[in-house]
Amino acid sequence: MYKNKFLNESLCFLLSIFLILFSSEVFGKSISKADRKILSAAISGNQRLAQKALEQGASIHAKDPRQFFLGETPLHKAVFNNDVSFVRFLLGKGADPNLLDDRGETPLITAVYGLSLESVLALLDAKADPYLETKSGISPAVLAADLCSLPILKLLKNAGVDFNRPTKKGFLPIYTAVAGCNREFIEFLVNSGSTIEAPTISGVTPLMHAIRCKNLDAIRFFMEKNVSVSSVDKHGRDALYHLLGFQQELGTITSDTYSRHLTSKDIKAITIYLIEQGTPLDREYKDGRTALFLLLGDLNDDNNSNDFSEFFSNTARQTKSISTARIVSD
């Protein structure tokens, strides 16, 4: 055991020496020798080397000038490696947990990308701002939802993150989550206060997005919650159009399956739900088609015709009964 420990320490030492010797070529001459040393130390996880670099005048916020790693600080590199000990070392030396690299990423964003729970927690404890976004408008919560990482989302919730606060580009965790996360994840968001019907800037609701992404877990959850189907996006398209319209345009509907994830049986159930919830069949979309037209397109499928015919017959009988009752009462 002692022998293995000695070998590991020797390898780390040799790696550090190698990085120092070649750091001029690796990092170029645009930064000081001390800065190159602390960046090398962050890569190898060598705290003694980092301490020596700081004593020699290295900046705790030294930035990697290489194109692929443009602007990464030692803290970015440490959280990327999920080297929590080194992360705490840097934070203890005054590293700014909110400093962006040249790509607009904070160390917290980098930690979430790497699913580095310990680093995320250490950064949040150091008062990292969980609302700082990347240049593309991605926040830590939205990224955690995109990765379907429930443990990280729980850490963010415990830090007081508001899941209903949209990014500058209008992204919300629940909107991102419904694309592929499971029911447990979506339930956690809703139970944590996420507005279940909150639309994006373009007017797309979580239900519409779940339908477009064919996430049956999310769709069934929304159906059980009786979410509204009255919303339309900025193009005037409702949930029914997101279910049937795009697929008919692409000609991807078949008698066996409508998509990679939704079977014809699933589509029937969702369609009937949308109609029962009040989707107006006479709604005309910008392409000139109506909701009824989309349904008639489905009726051309033998597997669907019997189901929808029975549904429409029942609906007609109910409508007739209501009309008769009104005449009698009058």
Phi, psi and omega per residue, in radians:
M1 nan -0.774 3.110
Y2 -1.092 -0.675 -3.135
K3 -1.102 -0.756 3.126
N4 -1.111 -0.716 3.128
K5 -1.096 -0.735 3.130
F6 -1.088 -0.742 3.136
L7 -1.113 -0.736 3.137
N8 -1.103 -0.757 3.127
E9 -1.133 -0.661 3.131
S10 -1.142 -0.739 3.129
L11 -1.107 -0.741 3.117
C12 -1.085 -0.711 3.140
F13 -1.127 -0.797 3.139
L14 -1.108 -0.679 3.112
L15 -1.107 -0.711 3.134
S16 -1.107 -0.771 3.114
I17 -1.069 -0.748 3.140
F18 -1.057 -0.781 -3.124
L19 -1.129 -0.672 3.128
I20 -1.154 -0.790 -3.103
L21 -1.070 -0.648 -3.045
F22 -1.867 0.115 -3.067
S23 -1.138 -0.508 3.118
S24 -1.082 -0.726 3.117
E25 -1.288 -0.632 -3.092
V26 -1.213 -0.874 -3.043
F27 -1.649 -0.165 -3.106
G28 1.433 -3.048 -3.067
K29 -1.860 0.259 -3.096
S30 -1.469 -0.124 3.099
I31 -2.239 2.843 -3.082
S32 -1.275 2.874 3.120
K33 -1.098 -0.676 -3.141
A34 -1.158 -0.679 3.107
D35 -1.162 -0.682 3.088
R36 -1.075 -0.648 -3.100
K37 -1.163 -0.740 -3.101
I38 -1.258 -0.555 3.057
L39 -1.174 -0.703 3.079
S40 -1.102 -0.687 3.135
A41 -1.133 -0.656 3.123
A42 -1.155 -0.612 3.123
I43 -1.195 -0.739 -3.077
S44 -1.548 -0.220 -3.130
G45 1.331 0.456 -3.088
N46 -1.645 1.750 -3.096
Q47 -1.218 -0.597 3.133
R48 -1.120 -0.703 3.106
L49 -1.164 -0.682 3.118
A50 -1.121 -0.738 3.116
Q51 -1.076 -0.739 3.120
K52 -1.115 -0.692 3.125
A53 -1.106 -0.720 3.119
L54 -1.117 -0.695 3.113
E55 -1.139 -0.452 3.127
Q56 -1.571 0.106 3.052
G57 1.766 0.202 3.127
A58 -1.156 2.568 3.060
S59 -1.473 2.334 3.083
I60 -1.127 -0.304 -3.140
H61 -1.923 0.458 3.104
A62 -0.960 2.442 -3.086
K63 -1.968 2.347 3.109
D64 -1.255 2.069 -3.083
P65 -1.466 -0.091 -3.103
R66 -1.152 2.562 -3.012
Q67 -1.051 -0.786 -3.075
F68 -1.240 -0.493 -3.110
F69 -1.933 0.495 -2.932
L70 -0.897 1.982 3.013
G71 1.469 0.089 3.121
E72 -1.170 2.356 3.075
T73 -1.637 2.974 3.055
P74 -0.964 -0.617 -3.134
L75 -1.165 -0.702 3.074
H76 -1.013 -0.771 -3.093
K77 -1.181 -0.674 -3.120
A78 -1.179 -0.732 3.140
V79 -1.254 -0.534 3.089
F80 -1.088 -0.652 3.108
N81 -1.482 -0.043 -3.065
N82 0.918 0.703 3.086
D83 -1.559 1.467 -2.990
V84 -1.103 -0.642 3.117
S85 -1.068 -0.757 3.136
F86 -1.232 -0.631 3.098
V87 -1.041 -0.829 -3.140
R88 -1.151 -0.624 3.088
F89 -1.043 -0.840 -3.118
L90 -1.152 -0.738 3.117
L91 -1.100 -0.654 3.107
G92 -1.169 -0.412 3.118
K93 -1.602 0.093 3.056
G94 1.758 0.217 3.115
A95 -1.087 2.354 -3.133
D96 -1.399 2.017 -3.116
P97 -1.269 -0.118 -3.108
N98 -1.929 0.157 -3.119
L99 -1.304 2.184 -3.129
L100 -1.483 2.542 2.961
D101 -1.438 -3.113 -3.057
D102 -1.236 -0.148 3.077
R103 -1.677 -0.026 3.117
G104 1.537 0.279 3.141
E105 -1.709 2.309 2.981
T106 -1.486 2.842 3.034
P107 -0.991 -0.567 3.137
L108 -1.153 -0.731 3.082
I109 -1.062 -0.772 3.131
T110 -1.068 -0.711 3.134
A111 -1.146 -0.686 3.115
V112 -1.166 -0.743 3.077
Y113 -0.928 -0.740 -3.095
G114 -1.487 0.051 -3.104
L115 0.935 0.688 -3.083
S116 -1.615 1.534 -3.032
L117 -1.025 -0.807 -3.085
E118 -1.111 -0.695 3.132
S119 -1.200 -0.685 3.087
V120 -1.026 -0.812 -3.124
L121 -1.114 -0.748 3.139
A122 -1.088 -0.707 -3.140
L123 -1.199 -0.731 3.110
L124 -1.119 -0.672 3.085
D125 -1.112 -0.483 3.133
A126 -1.572 0.268 3.082
K127 1.214 0.602 3.003
A128 -1.104 2.395 -3.114
D129 -1.364 1.978 -3.091
P130 -1.375 0.023 -3.136
Y131 -1.834 -0.089 3.102
L132 -1.186 2.343 -3.027
E133 -1.947 2.832 2.988
T134 -1.340 3.017 3.121
K135 -1.110 -0.402 3.126
S136 -1.577 0.110 3.050
G137 1.475 0.463 -3.140
I138 -1.788 2.205 3.089
S139 -1.734 2.892 3.095
P140 -0.982 -0.698 -3.123
A141 -1.184 -0.734 3.118
V142 -1.134 -0.694 3.120
L143 -1.156 -0.734 3.104
A144 -1.070 -0.649 3.103
A145 -1.207 -0.664 3.114
D146 -1.121 -0.598 3.129
L147 -1.541 -0.074 -3.119
C148 0.970 0.691 3.139
S149 -1.645 1.682 3.137
L150 -1.140 -0.708 3.110
P151 -1.015 -0.740 3.133
I152 -1.207 -0.688 3.124
L153 -1.081 -0.645 3.108
K154 -1.154 -0.670 3.083
L155 -1.094 -0.717 3.138
L156 -1.165 -0.684 3.097
K157 -1.102 -0.776 3.131
N158 -1.095 -0.418 3.103
A159 -1.488 0.017 3.077
G160 1.564 0.297 -3.115
V161 -1.198 2.333 3.105
D162 -1.552 1.961 -3.099
F163 -1.334 -0.122 3.083
N164 -1.683 0.068 3.123
R165 -1.534 1.952 -3.095
P166 -1.311 2.719 3.022
T167 -1.306 3.057 -3.120
K168 -1.081 -0.415 3.108
K169 -1.717 0.152 3.026
G170 1.519 0.200 3.136
F171 -1.353 2.518 3.048
L172 -2.256 2.579 3.125
P173 -0.966 -0.721 -3.081
I174 -1.163 -0.625 3.119
Y175 -1.122 -0.743 3.129
T176 -1.199 -0.681 -3.062
A177 -1.146 -0.651 -3.045
V178 -1.192 -0.173 3.123
A179 -1.212 -0.508 -3.081
G180 -2.807 -0.076 -3.101
C181 -1.399 2.800 -3.089
N182 -1.462 3.090 -3.070
R183 -1.049 -0.748 -3.111
E184 -1.000 -0.734 -3.124
F185 -1.135 -0.811 -3.108
I186 -1.169 -0.700 3.086
E187 -1.058 -0.696 3.124
F188 -1.069 -0.763 3.123
L189 -1.067 -0.813 -3.124
V190 -1.128 -0.763 3.115
N191 -1.171 -0.338 3.113
S192 -1.612 0.106 3.041
G193 1.879 -0.028 3.131
S194 -1.094 2.310 3.115
T195 -1.281 2.107 -2.963
I196 -1.239 -0.374 -3.092
E197 -1.996 0.243 -3.075
A198 -1.134 2.135 3.130
P199 -1.506 2.831 3.016
T200 -1.431 -3.134 3.108
I201 -1.020 -0.572 -3.133
S202 -1.462 0.022 3.079
G203 1.539 0.036 -3.130
V204 -1.372 2.187 3.140
T205 -1.523 2.856 3.066
P206 -0.977 -0.644 3.118
L207 -1.100 -0.809 3.119
M208 -1.030 -0.773 -3.092
H209 -1.169 -0.692 3.100
A210 -1.083 -0.691 3.118
I211 -1.147 -0.799 3.140
R212 -1.090 -0.601 -3.114
C213 -1.570 -0.004 3.075
K214 1.050 0.636 3.123
N215 -1.591 1.656 -3.037
L216 -1.122 -0.619 3.092
D217 -0.985 -0.847 -3.113
A218 -1.189 -0.734 -3.124
I219 -1.068 -0.822 3.135
R220 -1.090 -0.667 3.116
F221 -1.075 -0.794 3.132
F222 -1.142 -0.655 3.114
M223 -1.107 -0.723 3.122
E224 -1.140 -0.515 3.133
K225 -1.511 0.004 3.133
N226 0.923 0.825 -3.139
V227 -1.146 2.672 -3.126
S228 -1.179 2.517 3.094
V229 -2.012 0.229 -3.044
S230 -1.407 -0.312 -3.068
S231 -1.218 2.608 3.018
V232 -2.252 2.638 3.105
D233 -1.413 -3.075 -3.052
K234 -1.161 -0.228 3.090
H235 -1.715 0.115 3.118
G236 1.375 0.321 -3.097
R237 -1.737 2.298 3.121
D238 -1.688 -3.042 -3.101
A239 -1.100 -0.615 -3.141
L240 -1.112 -0.680 3.107
Y241 -1.147 -0.709 3.113
H242 -1.113 -0.465 3.125
L243 -1.396 -0.800 -2.992
L244 -1.955 -0.604 -2.992
G245 -1.073 -0.883 -3.095
F246 -1.156 -0.661 -3.101
Q247 -1.210 -0.625 3.101
Q248 -1.214 -0.606 3.089
E249 -1.075 -0.713 -3.088
L250 -1.476 -0.191 -3.140
G251 1.189 0.582 -3.067
T252 -1.672 -0.093 -3.101
I253 -1.348 2.283 3.085
T254 -2.223 2.987 -3.117
S255 -1.255 -0.347 -3.085
D256 -1.642 -0.705 -3.095
T257 -2.680 2.510 -3.135
Y258 -1.509 -0.435 -3.068
S259 -2.804 -3.063 -3.133
R260 -1.143 -0.482 -3.033
H261 -2.051 -0.504 -3.061
L262 -1.808 2.206 3.073
T263 -1.425 2.957 3.109
S264 -1.065 -0.606 3.106
K265 -1.108 -0.725 3.101
D266 -1.083 -0.790 -3.115
I267 -1.063 -0.727 3.135
K268 -1.054 -0.817 -3.108
A269 -1.095 -0.733 -3.131
I270 -1.187 -0.738 3.138
T271 -1.055 -0.832 -3.138
I272 -1.090 -0.687 3.098
Y273 -1.048 -0.807 -3.104
L274 -1.096 -0.655 3.125
I275 -1.230 -0.784 -3.135
E276 -1.108 -0.503 3.135
Q277 -1.410 -0.045 3.016
G278 1.921 0.275 3.068
T279 -1.082 2.085 -3.113
P280 -1.229 2.150 -3.095
L281 -1.257 -0.297 3.137
D282 -1.660 0.131 3.109
R283 -1.152 2.230 -3.126
E284 -1.787 2.243 3.138
Y285 -1.548 2.965 -3.069
K286 -1.149 -0.358 3.114
D287 -1.492 0.086 3.084
G288 1.608 -0.223 3.129
R289 -1.467 2.764 3.064
T290 -1.987 2.962 3.086
A291 -1.056 -0.690 3.127
L292 -1.103 -0.674 3.113
F293 -1.052 -0.728 3.115
L294 -1.094 -0.685 3.129
L295 -1.190 -0.690 3.113
L296 -1.105 -0.568 3.065
G297 -1.096 -0.645 3.097
D298 -1.260 -0.515 -3.123
L299 -1.182 -0.296 3.077
N300 -1.201 -0.294 3.098
D301 -1.488 2.107 -3.102
D302 -0.999 -0.601 -3.125
N303 -1.183 -0.407 -3.082
N304 -1.694 -0.494 -2.966
S305 -1.022 -0.777 -3.118
N306 -1.116 -0.741 -3.118
D307 -1.117 -0.838 -3.095
F308 -1.263 -0.605 3.105
S309 -1.079 -0.761 3.110
E310 -1.102 -0.708 -3.142
F311 -1.118 -0.826 -3.123
F312 -1.150 -0.598 3.106
S313 -1.120 -0.768 3.109
N314 -1.111 -0.715 3.128
T315 -1.108 -0.733 -3.141
A316 -1.114 -0.737 3.128
R317 -1.099 -0.708 3.127
Q318 -1.138 -0.731 3.133
T319 -1.103 -0.728 3.137
K320 -1.120 -0.711 3.141
S321 -1.108 -0.721 3.132
I322 -1.136 -0.748 3.139
S323 -1.103 -0.740 3.131
T324 -1.095 -0.725 3.139
A325 -1.101 -0.656 3.133
R326 -1.176 -0.688 -3.137
I327 -1.122 -0.754 -3.135
V328 -1.108 -0.749 -3.114
S329 -1.166 -0.554 3.113
D330 -1.246 nan nan
